[in-house]
Amino acid sequence: MKNGLIKKFFAIILAIMLILTSSLALADTVITVTGSGETQVSADTAIVSLGVNARDKDVLAAQQKVNGAIAAIRQTLVMLGVPEDCINTDYMNIYAVYDYQDDHEQVQAYNAGSTLAIKITNMENVGKVIDSAFAAGANTLNSISFSASDTEAAKAESLKKAVSDAKAKAEVLAEAAGLKLTEIETISEGGVFSYDNSVGNFTARGIAKEEAVDTGTVVQAAKLIVSASITLTFRAE
């Protein structure tokens, strides 16, 4: 009789332990997801990278050609209304151009170059700045990049979208697994960054030949993408 009671007692204890273990296992179930969100904002600043390349058999002559053209470009842009502190030297280079004949290497000429980085805050003037610089002696256009001076509101909106995206993913996963979300255990920001989606977006505006007007460069400011990512961990049962 005693043995029977002992067996029943241990059977009950074992059942209780199994129930507790199952409950703890369910309580410890977590679902971790990542979410992302994007918001567009209009660019209000452009950085134009352009400059001058010149070649001459004399290295000093090549450099003087570049210096003269850069000085003329600076003067033209200042007269156009671009502040002097918004016209900065980006980089300079001088290198020899070699000629290879009969297995002999000799210097044929020297190439000198200088590039300016021009900050423009009036987006309507970007094309005019480029045209004026080329009229003053520029012969290379390297890139145009865009940015926005204030992206805080867009960052906040992107973070909200990222959270909503993560919640939607977690709900789908929980439903597929036969679980129910109970609470958020952790939340962490993966990062917020912005980029433009059409660097160097410029074209030449065609003017009818019979019109005595030069063609002009049209620059359409890019829409900046402000992107955010987050990671959420949910408890589920």
C-alpha positions in Angstrom: 0.0 0.0 0.0 2.8 2.3 1.0 4.6 1.5 -2.3 1.5 2.4 -4.3 1.1 5.7 -2.5 4.8 6.5 -3.1 4.5 5.7 -6.8 1.4 8.0 -7.1 3.2 10.7 -5.2 6.2 10.6 -7.5 3.9 10.4 -10.6 2.1 13.6 -9.4 5.5 15.4 -8.8 6.7 14.4 -12.2 3.5 15.7 -13.9 3.8 19.0 -12.0 7.5 19.3 -13.1 6.6 18.6 -16.7 3.8 21.3 -16.6 6.2 23.8 -15.0 8.9 23.0 -17.5 6.5 23.5 -20.4 5.2 26.8 -19.0 8.8 28.1 -18.5 9.7 27.0 -22.0 6.7 28.9 -23.4 7.5 31.9 -21.2 11.1 32.0 -22.5 10.0 31.9 -26.1 11.2 35.1 -27.9 11.0 36.4 -31.4 13.7 38.7 -32.6 13.1 40.7 -35.8 14.7 43.6 -37.6 12.8 46.5 -39.1 13.6 49.3 -41.5 12.1 52.5 -42.6 12.8 55.3 -45.2 11.7 58.9 -45.5 12.4 61.2 -48.4 13.5 64.8 -47.9 14.4 67.5 -50.4 18.1 68.4 -50.8 19.0 72.1 -50.1 22.8 71.9 -50.5 24.9 70.8 -53.4 28.7 70.2 -53.6 30.0 70.5 -57.1 33.5 69.0 -57.9 35.0 70.5 -61.0 38.5 71.7 -62.1 41.2 72.1 -64.7 43.6 69.7 -66.4 46.5 71.1 -68.5 49.4 69.5 -70.3 52.8 70.9 -71.4 56.3 69.7 -72.1 57.4 72.0 -69.3 56.1 71.1 -65.8 56.0 74.7 -64.6 54.1 75.8 -67.7 51.5 73.1 -67.2 51.1 74.2 -63.6 50.9 77.9 -64.5 48.1 77.1 -67.0 46.1 75.4 -64.3 46.8 78.1 -61.7 45.6 80.8 -64.1 42.4 78.9 -65.0 41.6 78.2 -61.3 42.1 81.8 -60.4 39.7 82.9 -63.2 37.1 80.4 -62.1 37.3 81.6 -58.5 36.9 85.2 -59.6 34.0 84.4 -61.8 32.2 82.4 -59.1 32.7 85.1 -56.5 31.2 87.7 -58.9 28.3 85.3 -59.4 27.6 85.5 -55.7 29.3 82.3 -54.4 31.0 83.1 -51.0 34.8 82.7 -51.1 34.7 80.2 -48.2 32.4 78.0 -50.2 35.1 77.6 -52.9 37.7 75.2 -51.7 40.6 73.2 -53.3 39.6 69.6 -53.4 42.9 68.1 -54.7 45.9 68.9 -56.9 48.1 66.6 -58.9 51.1 66.7 -61.4 52.4 63.6 -63.2 54.6 62.8 -66.1 53.3 61.4 -69.3 55.7 58.8 -70.7 56.4 57.7 -74.2 57.7 54.2 -74.8 59.7 53.7 -78.0 62.3 51.0 -78.7 62.2 49.8 -75.1 63.2 53.3 -73.9 61.1 55.4 -71.5 61.1 59.1 -71.9 58.9 61.9 -70.6 56.7 63.3 -73.3 54.9 65.9 -71.3 53.6 66.8 -67.8 49.9 66.8 -66.8 48.8 69.2 -64.1 45.4 69.2 -62.5 43.4 71.0 -59.8 39.9 70.4 -58.5 37.6 72.8 -56.6 34.8 71.7 -54.3 32.0 74.4 -54.6 29.2 74.5 -52.0 25.9 75.8 -53.3 22.9 76.5 -51.1 20.6 77.9 -53.8 19.6 74.9 -55.7 18.4 76.9 -58.7 22.0 78.2 -59.2 23.8 74.9 -59.5 23.6 74.7 -63.3 24.6 78.4 -63.6 27.6 77.8 -61.4 28.7 74.9 -63.6 28.3 76.8 -66.8 30.1 79.9 -65.5 33.0 77.8 -64.2 33.4 76.1 -67.6 33.2 79.5 -69.4 36.0 80.7 -67.1 38.3 77.8 -68.0 37.2 74.6 -66.2 37.4 71.4 -68.3 36.5 68.6 -65.9 33.3 67.9 -64.0 33.8 65.1 -61.5 30.6 64.9 -59.4 27.6 66.6 -57.8 26.5 65.4 -54.4 23.5 66.6 -52.5 22.6 66.9 -48.8 20.0 68.5 -46.5 20.8 70.8 -43.6 18.0 69.5 -41.4 17.0 65.8 -41.4 15.9 65.4 -37.8 12.2 65.2 -38.5 12.9 62.7 -41.3 15.1 60.6 -39.0 12.3 60.4 -36.4 9.8 59.4 -39.0 12.1 56.7 -40.4 12.6 55.2 -36.9 8.8 55.1 -36.4 8.4 53.3 -39.7 11.2 50.9 -38.7 9.4 50.0 -35.5 6.1 49.4 -37.3 7.9 47.2 -39.9 9.5 45.1 -37.1 6.1 44.7 -35.3 4.4 43.6 -38.5 7.1 41.0 -39.1 6.9 39.7 -35.5 3.2 39.3 -35.7 3.5 37.2 -38.9 6.1 35.0 -37.4 4.1 34.5 -34.2 0.9 33.6 -36.0 2.8 31.1 -38.2 4.2 29.5 -35.1 0.9 29.4 -33.3 2.1 31.9 -30.7 0.9 35.3 -29.4 3.1 38.3 -28.7 3.0 39.5 -25.2 5.5 42.3 -24.7 8.6 43.8 -26.1 11.7 42.6 -24.3 14.4 44.7 -26.0 14.7 47.3 -28.7 17.9 48.6 -30.2 18.7 51.1 -32.9 20.7 49.7 -35.8 21.6 53.1 -37.3 20.2 56.1 -39.2 21.8 57.4 -42.3 21.0 59.4 -45.4 22.0 59.3 -49.0 21.0 60.8 -52.3 19.6 58.7 -55.1 20.8 60.6 -58.2 24.3 61.9 -57.7 25.4 63.9 -60.8 21.9 64.3 -62.1 22.5 66.9 -64.6 21.7 67.4 -68.3 22.3 69.9 -71.1 19.3 72.0 -71.9 18.9 72.1 -75.7 18.3 75.5 -77.3 17.1 75.8 -80.9 20.0 76.5 -83.3 18.4 79.6 -84.7 18.3 81.1 -81.2 21.4 83.1 -80.3 21.4 81.6 -76.8 24.0 79.2 -75.4 22.9 75.8 -74.0 22.8 75.6 -70.3 23.2 72.9 -67.7 20.1 71.9 -65.8 20.6 70.2 -62.4 17.6 68.6 -60.7 18.2 68.3 -57.0 18.0 64.8 -55.7 15.5 63.6 -53.1 17.5 62.4 -50.1 16.7 59.0 -48.6 16.8 59.0 -44.8 17.0 55.3 -43.7 16.7 53.8 -40.2 16.9 50.2 -38.9 16.0 48.7 -35.5 16.0 45.3 -33.8 13.1 44.3 -31.6 12.9 41.2 -29.4 9.3 40.1 -28.3 8.2 37.7 -25.7 5.6 35.2 -27.0 3.5 32.4 -25.6 
